[in-house]
Amino acid sequence: MSMVGHIVGLGDRHGGNILLDTQTGAIQHIDFNCIFEKGHHLQIPERVPFRLTQNMVDAFGLGGVEGNCEVTLRVLQDNRDLLMSVLDMFKHDPLREWSNSRGRGMLRNVHTGEEQEKANRVLQVVDWKLHGEVDNAKEPPPIKEQVDRLISEATNATNLSRMFIGWVPFL
């Protein structure tokens, strides 16, 4: 879910939004209000691509964080066309908050050019991530390098120290 969350820009992943089934160990994410990089625009911006605490690292088991993340990112990138076609619905039915006016967006049949432009920009970022592009590199780096960079950002003490305290980055 960390890789999926990174690709779609899902933020606000604190302990209250990640539920654990104590019988099976399954994890269920809730509250998807902070999606498509919205966390970067909060009053105290999110600075990590996904939540990766020491407790989560331990839970990855034998495959380790790197191995599990590499496999997941490869599957996401290999299925880029399918994922982008599913997300394409946002071009045709933009999110309500993409509109400047109250009551506009998903509940309307007519969409403004501004809403369409926002949807195009958001989906371009998702597509960019699925291509594995970093900055202005001519060739995307290997998946291992992409994952290593993301894990480094997610565990960077400076990034974590600048996070909203309610996010509980120290857990």
N, C-alpha and C positions, 0 to 999 in steps of 0.2 A: 504494500500500500504506500510505502514511502516513495517508491519510484513513480507510481501512478499519481500520487499527490503532487510530486514535483512536476510531472508533465503537464497536468491541468492547473497548476498553480494553486493548489489547495493549502490554505493556511489555517491558523487557529487550531492546531492539533495539540491541545493540552489534555491532561488526564481526564477532564470532564467530557471531552468529545471523542474519546477512544474507550470503548467499553470492552471488558474482558469477561468471557464466559468462564467461570471458575471450574465448571465441570469438564469442559472440552479444551479450554485454552484458546478458543477462537476469539478473534478480535473483530469488533464491529465499530465502524466509524459512524458518527452522527454529526449533525450541524454542518452543512455544506454551504453556509452563507458566505464564507470567506474563500471564494474560488476565483480562478483566472487572475492571479497575482494581486488580488485585492489587499492582501496582507502587507504588501509593500507600500500601500498608501494610507495606512492607519496612522493615528497621531504618533504612536511609537511603532515604527515599521518593523515588520518581521525581517530578519536578516539571514535566516537559514533556509535551505531548500526543503527541508523536512525535519521532523523531530527524530532525533537519534540520541537517546539518553543511554547511560551505562546499563540500566535495566533492560532496555531494548536490545542492546548489543548482546547481552547474556542470553536473551531469548532466541537469538538467531541460531544457536546450536552449532553443530559441526560444520555446516555450510558457511558459517560466518557471515558477517554483514556484506563483505565484498562479493562473495560468491552468489548469495541470494539476490543481491541488487543487480549484479551483472546479468544473471539469467532473466530476471524480470525486465530489465531495460532492453535486452535483446529481443524478447518477445514483443514488447511494446513497439520497438522500432520496426521489427519485421511485419507487424500488423498496422503500420502507419495509415495506409489507405482506409482500412476499416474504421479505425478510431476517428480519423478526420471526417469520414462520412457521417458517423454518429454525431460528432460535435458540430457538423454543418447546420444542424437544426437551429443553432443560435444565430445564424445569419438570417433565418426566416422568422424566428420568434425570439428576439433579443430579450435579455433580462430587464426587469423593471428599472433597476437602479442605473442602467445605462442611459436612461432618459433624464433630462434636466427637469421635467415637469412631473408633478405628482399625478399618479393615476395613469401614467403612460407606460408603455412597454408591453409586457406579456399579455395584458388584458385588452389590448387594442388590436384591431385588424390592420391598421395603417401604421407603418413604421417610418420614422424620419431617417434622413440620410445620415444624421449624427449617430443614431443607434446602429445602423448598418456599418458605418465606419468603425465604431467601437468593436462590433462583433468581428469584423475583418482583422483588426489589429490583434485582438485576443487570440483568434485562431491562428494567426501568423506566428505568434509566440509559441503556441503549442506545436505547430508544424516544425518550427525551428528546433525545438527541443527534441522532437521525434527524429529529426535528421541528425541529431548529435552535434549540431554546430555550436561552436564556442567562439564568441567575439567575431572577428572577421577572418577566421582561419579558412584557408583554401580548401582543405580537406578536414572532415570531422575526425577527431582523434579516436583511437580504438575505444571500445566500450569500457575496458578496464580503466583507462585514463579518465574517461567521463565520470565513472563511478568514484574513483579515487578523489577527484576534484570535488564532487558533491559531498562525499563523506567528510572531507577536510573542512568544507564550509559549514556543514551541519554540526561538527564537533569543535569548531574554532572558539576558543574561550572568549575572544574579543567580541565575536558575533553574539554569543550567548549572553555576555554581560550587558549588552545593549538591548536585550529583549524586554518586553513588558513583563513585569514581575509576576503577574497573574498567570502567565503562560507556564510558570514554574520550570524554567530551563535547567535548574539544578537537580531535578529528580532523575 
